[in-house]
Amino acid sequence: MYRLYYAPGAASFVVHWVLLEIGAPHELIAVDLAGGQQKTAEYLRLNPVGVVPTLIVEGAPLFESSALAMLLAARHPGSGLLPVAGTRAADLNYQWLFHLANSVQPAFRHWFHPEDAASADCGDSVKESARGHIEAAWGRLDALLGTQEFLTGSQPAIADFMAVMLARWSRNMPRPATTWPKLAAYIGRMKARPTFAELNRREGLTEWL
């Protein structure tokens, strides 16, 4: 039994989705981000970074969304979400997952919270820079998806679930991910998975179905 500390639509989204994909028993514990629950002493004992997600694995807490998604896929190899080590698909999964986690996800942080990166009078420039990084990433993925069905080839892997979570975050941006045609078709394929509907139902999300 896993225990996931989450907030609807936050970075915990990908971990929750993978839990549903692998079919592992789990408990959900909502964290009130607006109320600052993630900064309480009790929560910081679980996750010293003070963010979601936190996943309790065999009684011990772990954090970082992309790492948790990979961890779950590795612990449940029958899911097929982690390509076999040494294959081209595995190499691509690592490449795209780390690119999304290290380059694209931080850009979203700057888009949503420019005050974290610069003084208030520089907020607009921070957001425009972040937008440029995000849209460049969508362009790269769109080009790739013109030649293959998923980021690693013919089967979805952890990187794909991460990509769709980030695409969801772009839904209210001037150019959401779905404005790139091949990327939009790919997102549609991922959203058609039964677990996506169940994930949104559980988290009470209705704005990107």
N, C-alpha and C positions, 0 to 999 in steps of 0.2 A: 504493500500500500504506500503510494507516494502522497505527500501533502504539498499542495501548491499555494503559495501566497501570491495573489494576483490582484490586478485592477482591470476593469473592463477596457479592452482595446489598447492597453499599455504593452510594454515589451514582453510581458508575461503571455501575450496572445499566442506567440509561436510555440511556447512550451506547452500551454494548454492544448493547442491543436495537435501537437505531436503525441501527447498523452492519449488523446482520443484516437489517433491513427494507430498507435500500437496496442490499444485496447487494454491498457494496464489499469487496475483499480487505483483510484486516487480520490483525495479529499480536497475540496477547494475552500480556501479561506480568503475572503475579500479584505483588501487593505484600503482604507479611506485616505487616498492621496490628498484630496482637497482639505481634509481635516488634519493632515500632518501625521497620520498614524505611522508612516514609514520612518519618521524621525524620533519616535519614542524610544526610550531606553530598552523596553521589552523587545521591540522589533530590531533595533540595532544589535542586540545580542545574537540575532539570527543572521542578519545581513548588515555588516558594518558600513556598507556603502549607502544604506538608507534608501534603496530603490526596490521596485519589483522587477523581476520575480525573485522569490526564494523557493527552492524546492528541498523538501526534507526527504533524504534518501537513506534508508536504513537507520533512521533516527538522527541523522546529522544534516545540518543545513548547508546548502550550496547555492551560489548565485552566478549571474551572467547568462543572459537568455540564450545566446548562440551555443555556449558551452553546454548548457543544460539540455538543449535540443539534441546535440550530438551525443551526450551522455545517455540519454534515453534510447536513441537509436542503437547505440552500441550495446546497451544492456538487453535490448530486444531485437536481435538480428533478424528474427523471422519476419519483422515488419518490412524489410527490404528498403528502408529509408537511408541506410548507410551503405554505399557501394563497397564492394569487396576491395580491401587494401591492395594497392599495387596495380589497379586497373585505371584506365583513362577516366572513367566515371568518378572514381574516388579522388583522383587528382583534381578534377574540375570541381568537385564538391567542396574540397578544402579551399581552393582558389576563390570561388564565388562566395562561400560563406564568410571567409575572413575579409574579403573586399566589402561585402555588405555590412559586416559588423564594425569594421575599422574605419571605413571611409564614408559610407552612405548613412548609417545610423547616427553618427556624430553630427553630420550635416543637418539632420532633422532636429537634433537638439538645439542647434543654432537657429534654425528656422522658427521653432516654437518658443525658444527662450533666448533671444539675442542678448538680453541683459547679462546672461551668464558668461558671454564672451567678450563684451566691451561695454563702455559707458553708454548711458542712455542716448546721447547725441550721435552715437555710431550705429544704433540699432538697425536703421534701414540698410546700411551698407553690409552689415553682418548678414541680414536676411537675404539680400541679393546674392551675396557670395555663396551662401548655403544653397539657395535655389539653383545656382549655376552648377554646383557639384551634384545635386540630386538629379537635375535634368540631364546632365552628361551621363550619369549612370543609367538612366532610362534609355538613352540613345544606344549605349553599349549593349544593354540587354536586348533591345529591339533588334539590333543587327544580328546578334547571336541567335535569337529565336526565329530568325528567317531561315535558318539552316537546320534546326533541331527542335524537338518538341518541348524539352525541358532543359534546365541549365547544364545538366550533366549528360544529356543524351536522350534516350527514349523512355526513361523511367524517372519519376520524381524522387528527389533526395532532400535532405535537410535544408540545403541552400534554397530550394524552391519555396519552402514554407516561410523561410526568413524573408525572401524577396516579396512575397505576397503580403506579409504583414507590413513591410515598409511601403509597398504600393498603396495599401489601405490608408496609411498615414498621409499620403499625398492627395487624398480625395478632394480636399478643399483648397488646394494650391492653384495658382493661375494655370498651370499645365499639369494636371494629374497624370499618373502613369498610364492611365487608360487612353490618353490621346495619342500614344504610339501604337499603331495598328497591330503589329505582331505581338507586342507586349500585352495589348488588350486581349487578344485571342488566348494567349497563354494564361493570363489572369482568369479569364473565363473558364478555362479547363480546370484550374486549381480550385476555383470557387464552386465548381460543379461536384466536387467530392462531398459525399454525405456528411463527413466530419466537419466541413466548413459551416453547414447549416446548423448542425448541433452545437458547434462552438459559439456561434452568434446567439443561438437561443439561450444557452447557459449563461452567457455574459450579458444578456439583455441588450444586444446591439442590433439595430435595425437599419442603419444608414448606409450600408455598403453591401447589400445582398445581391 
